[in-house]
Amino acid sequence: MTGNFADVSAGVTAVLAEYVHALDDGRTDDVVATFREDGVMEIEGMGTFSGTDELSSAYAGWVPRGPQRHMVLNAHVTDLGDGRARSVSDVVLLVRGADGWGVTMVGRYDDELVEEGGTWRFLRRSATFVN
């Protein structure tokens, strides 16, 4: 898949969406599959989780208890070449409660990604919050 910028951007955008859809649906194995086996997730105030086992354990503890939607916006993808890319995107978490949908978190993802065998995966994902 490594090639022109449009292909890189499309591949990175696809894994950004794949991640949040799986996260919101509570599909832990699919969330973890968006990372390389040596991938790292760093979440401000919650910790750093490295490798498939730590990622699986962490995400299993974050399965949604009700309807939620992570909205990923303003993704800025940078093609670093050699099957590597960087992406910075804003994220808003909507959760449905008794009074309807509400914003519960606003933040930013800072990602390092690699392409292997035509599929982009997270090497390192960092989440910070502004609320």
Secondary structure by P-SEA (a helix, b strand, c coil): ccccaaaaaaaaaaaaaaaaaaaaacaaaaaaaaccccbbbbbccccccccaaaaaaaaaaaccccbbbbbbcbbbbbbcccccbbbbbbbbbbbbccccccccccccccbbbbbcccbbbbcbbbbbbcc
